[in-house]
Amino acid sequence: MRTELFDYELPPHLIAQTPVPRGESRLLVLHRREERIEHRKFTDLPDYLAQGDVLVINDTRVSARRIQAQRENGKPAEILLLRPLAETEWEALVHPGLKPGRKLTLIGPQNAQVEAMVVDITPEGGRRIALPNREWRDRIASWGEIPLPPYIHQSVEDEERYQTVYGYRPGSAAAPTAGLHFTEALLETLTHKGVKQVALTLHISVDTFRPVREENVEEHKMHGEQVMLSEAAAQTINQATGRIVAVGTTCVRALETAAQLARPGQGEGVGHERVAPFQGETRLFITPGHTFRAVDALITNFHLPKSTLLMLVSAFAGRELVLRAYREAVEKEYRFYSFGDAMLIL
């Protein structure tokens, strides 16, 4: 399958640079069977969900930090902290890439400084950097700025706007952006309507921003991400009397990974085991042709051309229908990407 099949034209001014107030985004509703499109507001979401549906959210929280640094030769560098390792180390991206044994001086608030050393290169091309002790490892977790995607060229005034209202498990390099639209009031409205909510955790890798560069989709190597789906959450999903509605592509990947581990059930009714509890890494790459076992509906944002996220959405709704919806979204000047508008696929 050619990667260019998932390309589309997007005028740069439609890439959202700042968020609108939570809950005030537009909502494109895509009906797969009827191949029909509606244009609504995100606050209209309850109109499309019913009692017995289960809304699956990703409770991860962005913990990555972008920190300025100085190399041994005095030239600047930049560190993107991803996750703590061992007692004194972080997994990080370092720009420019430095070889093991090289030292860096990390620069924090009020010109606080600490020396770090690159000790290893990770399989994904990142770096393991070591701090003097655990106290320093923990201290630098609050330095710097929260990292925004490279297509956003403005800083966000309130860092909490790049977090979901329900995210509390630190570990992500990026926000699960479909969840940024939800307010506590909207979630409460859905609860009163009888829509259950269940959380899983998928810590998003920085690779989520990267387009597929191979000419053929099958040659792309998917990045690994840590997932946790509890036994209680799996039970709620398996006992659902309505649809399983995934909030974001992260939830889709987590659920479909857990579905691969489920025991074959009898029929497709209540109690059928769609998913099994799961904790570990997923490298599931969902492309057209995938058989969805755990997801019935999807809330998502508009994604980059040639990205694994657009391929996943195309697998769920059909490539031609998705690209048609994207063209209509461009014509009607929807806002795209992380701080942009939303799509509900039914």
N, C-alpha and C positions, 0 to 999 in steps of 0.2 A: 504494500500500500504506500503510495507516494505521499510524502509529508506536505507537498504543495497543495494537496487536496483540501487542507485545513487552513488555507490562507484566505484573507479577506482584506478589503481596503477600509481603513479607519482614519478619518481626518484627525490630526493631532489635537484640535481644540476640544474633541469629545473625550479625551483622557482626563478624568476628574483629578484635579490637583488638591482639592480640599473637600472634606465631608460636608454634607448637608446635615441639619439636625437629625438625630436618630429617629427613624420611623417615617421620615418625610420623603424618602426616595420614591421613584416611580417603579411600577411592577409590570413587566411584560408577562402575560400568561399565555403559555403555549400548550394547546391541547393536541396531544400526539395523534390520537385516533382520527379526530376530525380534521387535523392539520389546520387548525384555526388559531388565530392570534387575537388576544384582547389587550387593551392598554388600560391599566388601572394604577392605583397607588398602593404602596406597601401596606398601609393601614387597612386595605381591603382584604388582606390575606385570610382573615377568619371566614369570609364568604365562601372560600374554597375548601376549607377543612371541616370535618364533621366529627361528631361523637364517635369514639372508638378508634380514630386515627392516632398514631403515635409519632410525635415530632422528635427526631433524633438530633441532638446538638453536640457540638465538640467543645468541651469545657477547658481546652488548653488556653494558656495565657502566654503572651509574648514576653520572653525574658532575655532575648538577645540584646546586646548593647554594642554600639559603635563607638570605639575609643580611639582618640588620637595618640600617636606614639612617635618615638624618635629612634632611628637606627644608630648603630655604633659610630657611623661616619657623620652623624649629625643631621642626616637627611630625614624628612618626615616619612611616616608610615601610618597605616590605619589597621586597627584590629576589630574584627567582628566576633564578639564572644557568642558561642552557640550553646554550650552546656558544660557544666563542671565535670571533671574527671578525677578520680582518685582523691588524694588529700590536698594536693597543692596545684592541680593542673586544670586547664580549660581546653576544650576543643574550640578552635577558632579559625576564622579565615584571616589571613594576613596579606596585606597589600603594601608593597610588592611581596611576592612569595619569597620566603627566606629559608635557607637550608638549616637543618638541625645543627645546633651549636651556636647559632647567631643570637645575640642579645638585643633586647629592646627596652626602652624606657617608656612605660605607659604613663600618660599624663591625665590626671583627674581634676576634679573641681578644686578651685582655689590653688591651682598649680601643684596639687599633691602628685607625687611621683613614686613609682616603684619599678624595679628592674625585673624583667622576665626573660626567659630563654626559650627558644624553639627547641624542643627535644625530639620531635618526630613528625613525620608526614602521615596523615590519615589515608586510608584507601580511596577516599573521595577527593583527595587533593588538598584538604585542609591541613591545619597544623595543631600539634599538641604543644601548648606553652605552659611552662612551669613558673610558679610564683615562689617567693621565699618560704611561705608557710601557709597553713589553712586560713589563718586570719586574713591574710592578704588576698587569698583566693576568693573569700566571701566578700571582702570589702569592695573589690573592683566590680562586683555584680551590679552596683548602683551607679557606676561611673558612665559618662558619655550620654549618648542619645539612643532612643529606640530606633531601630533601622526601618526605614520606609522603602518600598520597592523602588527600583532605579528609574521608573517612569514618572515618579512623583518628585517634582523639583522644588517643592516648598516644604518647609518644616510644619509640623502640626502643633498648634498652640497648646492643646491639651492632649497629653499622651494617652489618656484613658479613652480618647475617641478612636484609637487604634487597638482597642481591646473590646471584647464583647461584654455585655452586662453580666454574663454568667461564667466567664472564664476565670478559673482560679488555680489551675494546675500549671505552674511555670515550666517552660521547656521548648516553646516554639520560637523559630526565627522569623515568623510572619504570622499575621492574624488570619483566622478562618473567616474570610471577609463576608461571606453570606450571612454570618451571624451579627455583623455590625449593624444591620438594619433593625434588630429587635430592641424594643424597650421593655421594661418590666411590666408596664401597663398592658402591652400587647400580649405578652406571655400570660398574664393573668386573665385576659379576655379569652384566650384559647383554652385555658384550664377550665374556666366557667362553662365553656361550650362542650366540655367533655373530651378535649384533645389531651391525651397524656403526653408528658415530656420525659425523655430519658437521655442521659448524658453518657457519652464515651469520650475517650481522650485519644487524639492523634496529634503528636508534636510535629509541626510542619517544618520541613527542611528548607534552607535557603534556595535549594534547587528548584523550588516551585516557581521562581521567577524566570527560569531559563527556558528558552524555546528549544524545540527539537531541531538539532542541526544536521542530523543524518538525512540523506535523501529518501531513504525508506524507513517508514515508521518502525518496522520490526527490528531494525538495527539499534534502536535507542535503548540505552540501559537506564532503568528507572532507579531513582534515588530511594534509599531506605528511610523509613520513618517509624517511630515508636508508637505502638497502639496499645490501648487498654480498654477492653470491653468486659465489664464485671458480669458475674453470674446473675445478679439481680436485674441488670439492664437487659441481658440476653433473654431472661425469662419474660420480662415485660414485652419485648419485641415478639417473642414466639407466641405469646398469648393474645396478641392484638386481634381485635375483631374488625378493625378497619385497615387503612393503608399505613405503610411505613413511609414517612416523609423525611427525607434526609436534608439537613440544613448544610449545604455545601458539599463540594467534591471530596473533602477530607472524610466526611461521614460516609460517603458512598464507598470510598476505598476501604475504610475500616470495616463497614458492614459486609461488603462483598468478600473481604478476606476472611471474616468470621463465618460467612456462609460456606466457604470452601471446607471448613472444619466441621460443619454440622453433620449429624447422622441423618441418613435418609429417613424421611417420615412417611406416614401413610396419608396420602391426600394433601390438600392445600388448605385445610380449614384451621380453626383455632386449635392451638396446641402443636401444630406442625412446626418442627424445629427448623426455622430459617437460619438461625445463627447459633454459634457455640461461643461460650466465653473465651476470650483470647487476650494474651499479653505477650508482646514480642514485637518483632520488626515485620513490616510489610513492604514489599517491592512490587506489589500488584500494579500492572500497567493495563488500564482498561481502554480498549479501542473498539471500533465497530466490529461486531461479530460476537462480543461478549454476551453471555446469557445472564441477565440479572436475576438473582435469587432472593435478594433481601430488600430491595428498594422499589417502591411503587411510585413515588413522586419526589421531585427534587427542587429545592430552592437554591439558586446560585446567582453569581454575578456574571458579567460579560467578560470573557477571557481573551488573553493575547492570541494573535494568530500563530498557528503552528505549535501551540503549546499542548502538553499532555492533558491539561484541564479541558481545553476545547475538544480534544479527541474523546475524552470521557463523556462529555455532554453529548457529543455526536453519536457515541455508542448508545446512549440512553434514549435519544429522541430521533435519531437519523440525521446523517450529515447534511443532506440537502435541505431538510426542514429547518435544522438549526441555522444554517447559513442564510436561509431565507428570512428567518426571524432576525438575525443579525443585520441583514441589509435593511429591514424595516426599522430596526432600532436606530440605525445610522440616519435613515431618512427623517425620523422623528426626533433626532438629536437626543437620544438617551445618553447618559453619562456612563463611561466605560471604566472597567478595571476595579481596583481595590476600594476606592471611595465612590464608586459609581452606583448605578441603579441595579435593580434585581430582576431575576426571571424566575417564574414558577412554571415548572414543567409537569403536566398532569398526564 
